[in-house]
Amino acid sequence: MSTAPSVALRTLGNSGLQLTPIGFGAWAIGGAGWQFAWGPQDDSDSIAAIHRALDLGVNWIDTAAIYGLGHSEEVVARAVKSSPQKPYIFTKCSRRWNADGSIYSSLEPNSLAEELEGSLRRLGVETIDLYQIHWPNPEEEIERAWETLVRFRQQGKIRWIGVSNFSTEQMQRIQRVAPISSLQPPYSMLRRAVEETVLPFAQAQGIGVINYSPMVSGLLTGKMTAERAAALPESDWRRTNVEFKEPRLSRNMRLVDLLREIGSGHSVTPGVVAVAWTLHNPAITAAIVGGRSAGQVEELAPALAFRLAEDEFARINAFLAANPA
C-alpha cells in the first residue's frame, strides 16, 4: 500500500484499514445512460484520474455496483490493474437494475450473493476490502442482510463490512447482529443533518465514517457557475438538485467566494477548503472526493494534507448561520 510520506493515515473504525484522509470516489466515472448519471464520461479520462490519484498518494477507491450499472467497477478494475499502486477497493450492494436499466432495491440473501459475485468479477479481485449496504431499503430486511454480509466475510470474500445512508436507529438494530466497521453518510457544509445524532453515535461506538459529497457533487469546487449549472446535460442528475437551482444557487455561489478567499491564502481551491471543512469534524475518518480527469485530481489532491485553522472554520460557520437555506 503506497502513500505519500507526509500524509498521516487514519484507522477506519474497528477495521485494520489505514486510510489516507481522502479517497477516490468513482460515482461520476460510471458514465452516462443510467438514472443517476453525471453525463457523458470518457473511460480513458477516468483511468487517468485514478492513476493520478494513486500516484499522488491516495490509497483507497470507493465505488458501487449501481454506478453506471456495473461500469464504474469495471473502469476501477482496469485502472488498478494498469497501476503499480494497489489501493484498497470499497464497493456497495443493495441497488440493482433490470435489463431495461430500471433500478430497484433488494436485501434478499440470494440477491446479495449475486451482487457480490458480480462485483468480484467486475473488479477482478478475490476479496473486497470493504463491502457496504448502499441503502437500508427495504428497511425490514436490514438485520438479515447484515447477517448475510457477516457470512460473506466468514467465507473470505470480503474483509470488512459497513453501511451507507443508515440512521442511528438502523445502526443500533444491526449492531445487535455484528459490529459495524464503517458508515458512509452524505456530509458537507450544505448537508449537515448527520451532525445531530448520526455522527455523535458513530464516534461514540467507534464506527469509522467516510463521508460522501463533501463538495456537494461539484457545486463547491469553484468551477460551477450559474451558467454552467443551467447548461448541465439532460443526462446529469444534478439538474434536479435543489442546491443547483435558485434561490439556493446564488447563496451557494457566495459561499464559494468565501471558500475561494480562504483557500487563496494557502494556494488551494474552494473544493479543497470544502473537503477540509468536513474533515474538521472529529467523527469523520476520511472523505470521498470524486474526480473525472487527472487535472481535477491534481487540484483536489492538497486535501490530503490541508486543514482549516479554527478562525477559518468559524468564518465559514458564521456565513452558513447568517445565510440559511
N, C-alpha and C positions, 0 to 999 in steps of 0.2 A: 504494500500500500504506500504509494508515493505521495508526498505532500510538500508544500513549500516550508522550508525550515523555520520561518518566522511565525507560522500560524499555529496557535495553540489549539489542540484537538479537544473535543468535548465528548464525554461519555453519554450515550443515548440511554437514559433510564437504567433499567436493570440488565441491559444487554452488554455484550462485550464490544459493541461497535464504537469506535473512536472517530468522531466526525469532524470535518472542517466546519467552521461556523456557517458557511453557505454550501448548498448542494445545487446540482444542475437539475432544473425542472423541465420535464420533457412533454408537457401538455401540448404546447403550440406546435412542436415538431411532428405531431400526429398528422398534420396536413389538413387539407380541405375534404369536403364530401361526407361530413357527419354532423350531427346536431349541435355539438359544442365546439366546432372548429374555429380556428383563428384566421381562416382564409388560406389561400394557397401557400405552400411552403416547399422549397427545393430541398430534396434529401441531401444533396452534396453540401448545401449551406448548413444543414442540421449536423451533419457529421463533422464538418469543420468547427462548428461551435462547440461540440462535445470535446473534440481533440484539444481545442484551445483552453477550455475549462480545466481539463485534466493536466495539461502542460503547466498551467498557472497554479496548480496545487489543489484544486477541488477534488475530494476523494469519495464522493457519492453522487448517485443519479437517482432521481425519483420519477417513476413513470406509472402507468396503469394500463391494464388490458384494454380499457374502453377508449383510450386516447388514439384517435384515428382508426378505431375498430381494429386494434392489433398492430397498426402500422408503426406507432411510436416505439413499441417494444422491439420491432424488427430493426428500426433505424438505430436504436441504442445498441443492439447486438452487433450491427455492422461497425459502428464507431468504436466500440470497446475491443472487438476482435482485431481491428487495424491500429490499435494504440498500444504502446509499451506499458502504459499505466493500466492497472487493474482496479477500478473503483468498486466500492460496494454498490449493489444494484437493488433498489427497492421497487416493488410494484404493488398493485391493488386488485381486489376482486369484488364481486357482487353486482357489477354493472355489466350487462350482456347485451347482445344485439342479434336481431333476426336477419334472415337473408336479405331483406329489403333495407337493412340499415337501421330499422327502428330499434330503440333502446328499451330494455326492461330490467327490472331488478330481481335477483334471486339469491337467497342464502341457503338454499337446499344443499345438503351434503353432496349429492351426486353432481349438482351443478358446479359447486365449488371445486370438486375434484377435476371436472372437465376444464374449468378455468385454469387451475394450477398447471395441469399438463400442457395446456395451450401456451401459457406464459413461459414455462420451462423450455418448450420447443422454440418459441419465437426468440427468446433471449439467448438461446444456445448455451444454457447452464444446467448443471445437475442440481444445484441448490440456490435458492433465492435468499439473499441476506436478510431482508425484512419484507414480510407479506402482510398487507393491511386490508381490513374490511373497508371498502371505499365509502359506503353509506350504510347506516343502520336501518335498512329497508329490505323486506318487511320487518318492522321492529319486533314483532312477537317471536321472530326466529333468531335473534342475536345470540342467545345462550347456546343453542345447538350449533350455530355457525362457529362460535368461538371454540366449542368442543372439537369441531372438525379441524380447525386450524391447529389446535394442540396436537391432534393426531398426525397431521401433515408434518409437524415439527418432529414428532417422535419417529416418523418414517425417514427423517433426514432430508426431506425435500425443501424445507425452509429452516432458517437459523433462528429467527426471532419473529414474534407476532405483534401486530399493532392495529390501531383503528384510526379512522379518519371521519371527521364530522360527527363524532359521538358527543352526547350531552353528559353532564356529570352523573345523572341518574342512570343512564345507559352504561357508563363505565362501571358504576357500582354494581350493576347487575352481573356483568360478565366477569368482574373481578372474583366473584364467588366461585367461578369455574376455574380460572387460572389467572396469574398476574399479567398485566398489560405492560409491554416494553415501551410502547410509544403511542402518542396521539398526534394526528395531523389535522389541525383546525385552520380555518381562514383567519388571518390576523394581520391587521395593518392599522395605520392611524385613521383610516376611514371605516374600519370594520372592527369594532372593539368589544363586541358583546361577550366574547370569551373571557374578558378581564374579570367579570363579576364572580363567576363560580368555577368555570371550567379550568382556567389556568391555575388558580389557587389550589384546586383539588389535585390536579396533575402534579404540581410541585410538592404538595404535602404527601402524596402517595409515591413519590419517586418515579413518576411516569415521564419519560422523555417527551419533549414536544418539538416537532418540526413544523413550523407554520408555513402555509402556502399563501400566495398572492400578497407578499409584503409590499409590493409596488402597485397593488390594485390592478393587476392584469395590464401593466404597461402605462397606466394613467399617470403615475408619479415619476416616471423615468426622466422627464424633462424633454422628451421627444414628442409627446402628444400635444396637439393644439386643437382649438375648436374646429378649425378647417379639416384637420386630419381625422378627428372623431366623426365629423359629418360625412367624410369620404371613405369610411371603413367599408370593405367589401360586403356585399349582401350575405356572403357565407361566413362572416365574422360574428360570433355570438355577442361580442361586446356592443354591437349596435343597439341591443335591447337592455343594456346595463344602465341603471338609473344614474350612476356616477358619471357616465359619459354623455349625459344629456342635461339640458337646462331644466331647472335652475341650478343644479348642483355643479355643473361643469365649470361655470365661471368661478365659483368658490374654490373648486379644486385646482384651477389654474393659478389662483392667487396663492394657494398653499405651495404649489410647485415653485413659484417665485421665491418664497421664503426658504424652501429647501435648497434652491439654487444659490441663494445668498449665503446660507450657512456652508454649503459644500464648496463654494468658490474659495473660501478661506483655507481650505485643505486640498484644493485641486481635485475634488471628487464631484461626481454628478449628483443631481437631485435623487436619482434612483438609489445610489449608494447611501445617501442620508436616510431615505425611507426604510431601507433594509436595516440600517443601524438603529433606527428608532425601535423596531420590533425586537432586535437583539438586546436592547437595553432592559427589557423585561426579564427578571431572573428566572422565570418559569420556562423561557424559550431556550432550547438546546441549540437549535440551528434553523436557518431559514432556507426555503426553497426559492431559487432565483432562476427564472427562465431565460433562455437566450436563443435567438433564431439565426444568429450569424456569429462568426468569430469576432467581428467588430463590437457587437453588443456585449459579448462576454468580456472583452478587454475593458470596456467602460465600467462594467459592474464588478470585476474582479477585486478592486480595492475594498469591497465589502467584506472580504476575508479578514481584514485587519482593522479597518476604520471603525472607531467607536465615538459616539457623541459625548461631549462634555455635559455636565449637569445643567449648565446655563443654556446650552443649545437645546437640550431636551426640553427644558422648561419653556423656552421660546415657542417651540412647536406646539406644546400642550396649551399654552396661552392662546395661540391662534385658533386651535381647534375648539377651545371653550368659548371664545368670542365669536366664532363663526360656525354654529351648529348646523347640521344637515337640515 
